[in-house]
């Protein structure tokens, strides 16, 4: 359902493709990590467009290739002025607010199990309480999504332990806090253990030379699942992601109703 009464923007930060996912360097080559990053970005933008929830989608990056991918996916490319995540989000929020946005969803592109209904689960509580802050925690206590009014009501604190810090800062700013607890929003793809879970293999074998040498074949198997998914990236972005891994179908548990915590 399109949100007509709320000028809501989506902001997606992207590291340079060839610098991204460095913690996967033991199991993926630089080219593979870059292709993975391209795919995850294109997939995230495709899912966001399918929801029709956002007036505009901004991709902020210092990588011309990422900005070009954003443009091909009908997102607004914004050149990053620094090289730090909170600064990139702050820059983007200031740009969005100056352009008339009333709220922004800050979302990383490395959520491989993201589905349209996950984005809806973030937006719905905010529509009911437009001055609230909606947070989706990561499994390690970070923040995997943050929806908040604009201009920013408090300084951003993405990083280790940021979920609790964002909750503390939101409450201190007088904002009601809503936590959306949903498996697909918990899971970000950062480490070899994450990759093994995503691909459905155990952590030890994925580090072996035999498995690394056959990752391309394994990826092709995973790719076929996402080709059948309604969240498949658009044709405009597929030129960037032809060899990149696509995402297995979500389990029933991942499509469960989110648990909302008001505090």
N, C-alpha and C positions, 0 to 999 in steps of 0.2 A: 504494500500500500504506500503510495507516494505521500510524503509529509509536505503539505502545502502551507501550513501555518508557522513552520519553524525553518529558519534559514540555517540549516545544519550542513557543515562541511566535513569531509573526511580528509585527514592528513596522514600521509604514509611516508616515513623517512626511509631512505635507501642508501646504504654504504656503496662506495664504488664496487662494481661487480667483482673485480679481480682482487679486492681486499676483503670481501665478505666471507663469513663462515670459516675463519682461520682455525677455529678449534676442530674443524673436520679435516685438517690437513694430513692427519695420519692415515685417513681412509679414502680421501678424495683428492684428485689433482686440482691444481688451480683452475684449469679449464672446466672441470666438472663442478667445482664450487661456483664458478661464475654462471654456468648454465643453470644450476640449481637456483641461484639468486634471481636470474631473469625469469625463470618459470614461476617462482613463488610470487614475484611482483605482479606478473601478468595475471596470474590466477586470482590474487587478492583484488586487483582492479576489476576483473571480470565479475567476481562475486558481488562487489560493491555496486557495480552498475546494474546488476540484475535485481537488486533490492529496490531500486528507485527511492532510496531513503535520503540521498544526499544531493543538495543543490549543486555542489561542486566537489570534486576530488582533487587534492593537491599532492603531488609527489615532490618531496624536497630532497635534493641530492647535489653533491659536487661532481657527480659522474655524468658526463654528456650522454653516455650510452643509456643510463637509467632515465635521464630526462627525455631522451628520444623514445624509449619504450613507453614512458608515460604518455607522451603526445600521441603515439600510435594507438594507445588504449583509451583515447579521449579524456585523459586526465590533464590537469594543468601542471606543467613542469615549473618548479621554482628552484632557482640556483641557490644552493646552500652557501651561506656567508662564512661559516666556520667549519669545525670538524668534530663537534660534540653533540650528542643526541639531544640533551635538554635545550641547548642553544638552537638546534635545528627546529625543534618543536615550537620554541618560543618565537622564533623568527616567523614561522609559518602561521602561528596563531595571530600574531600582530598583523600580518598580511591579510589573513582571512577577516579579522575584525574590521580592518580599514576598508575592506571590500564589501562590508555589509553582513557578514556572517554573524549569527547570534549564538552559535554553539559549534563545537568541533569534537569529533571523535578522533583521538590519537591512536593509531593502530600500526604495529609493526607488520612487515610483509612476510614474516617467517612462521606463520601459523598454518602448517600444511593440512590440518583437518578442518579448517574454517569452512563454514557453510552459510548460505544466506540467512538461515534462521538464527545463527549465532549473532549476526549483526542486528537483526530485529530484536533479539533479547536484550541488547544493550540500549537500543533507542526507545523501546516501549516505556521503561520506568522513567526515562528523562522526559518523555512527552507528558507523563502524568505530573511530574515535578520538575519544571523547566529550570529551576534554580539549583537543582541537585547536582551531585557529582556521581557518575556511575563508573565503577572500577571492576575490571576482570583481572584477578590475580593469576600469576604464573605458578607453576608447581613449586618453584624455589623461593617464593615470596616476593618476586618482582611484580611488575605491572605489564600485562599484555594488552590492555585496552583501557583508555581513560576518556570518558565523555564528560565535558564540562562546559559551562557557559563562557561566552566571550564578552569583553576582554577577560583574560585569565584572572581568576580570583585569588590565585596564590602561585608562588614560584614552583616550577616542575622539579621532580626529584627522581627521574628514571635512573635505575641502577639497582644494585643489590639492596634487598629489603624495602624496595620503593612502595610496595602496596600499603604497608602500615604507615609509612611516612606520608604518602598521598592522602590516606584517610585522616591522619592527624592534622595535616595542613588544611584539608577541606573543612574539617570541623572547626578549626581555629578561625577560618574565614567566614564561618556562619552558614556553611552549606550542609544540607542533608546528604548523607552518603548511602549509596545503594551498591552492594557487592553482587555481581552476577557470577555465580559459581557454575561453570559449564565446562565439561571436559575438553571440547575442541578449543576453547579459549585458554585453557591451562597449558596446552602442549605447544611449545615452540621448538624449533629445530636448530639446536646449537652444537651438540656434542655427538661423538660417535655412538653413545648409548641412545640418544634421541634418534639418530639415523637408523640404528638397528631396530628400534621399536617401530619406527615408521615403515621400514621395509619388511618387517616381520621375520627378522633373523636374530639369533642370540648375540649378545655383545662380544663374546670372545671370537667366534668365527669371523665377524665382520672385520676384525683387525688382521686376519691372516692374508698372506699374499694370494692364496687361491681365490678367496672371495673378492679381494680388491681387483684381481684381474678379470673377474666376471661381473663386476658391478654394472657394466653397460647392459649386459643381458638381463640382469636382475631389474634394472631400471626400465627396460623395454616392457617387461612383464607388468611392472607397476603402472607404466604409461597407459596401457590399454584400459585399466580401470577408470582412469580419469577421462579418457576419450568418451566413455559412456556416461559421464557425469554431466548434469545440467550446468555445472559451474565450470565447464571446459573453457579455457581462454579463447577469446575471439580470434577470428582469422587474422585480424590486423596485428595481433601480438604473436601469433604462432611462428612467424618467421624468426623470432628471437629464441624460441623454446623448442625447436623440433627435436633436439636430442636431450632435453632436460627431463628429470623425473616428474611424473604426475602422481596423483595422490590416490591411495586405496579408498574404497567406499567407507564412509563412516559407519560405525557400529550403532546398534539401536541405543546403547547407553549414551553415545555422543549426541543423539538427537533428543535426549530427555529434556523435560522442562527445567529451566535453570532455577537454582535456589537463590532467592533474593534476600539479602540481609540489609535491613534499614538500621542505621545507627547514627 
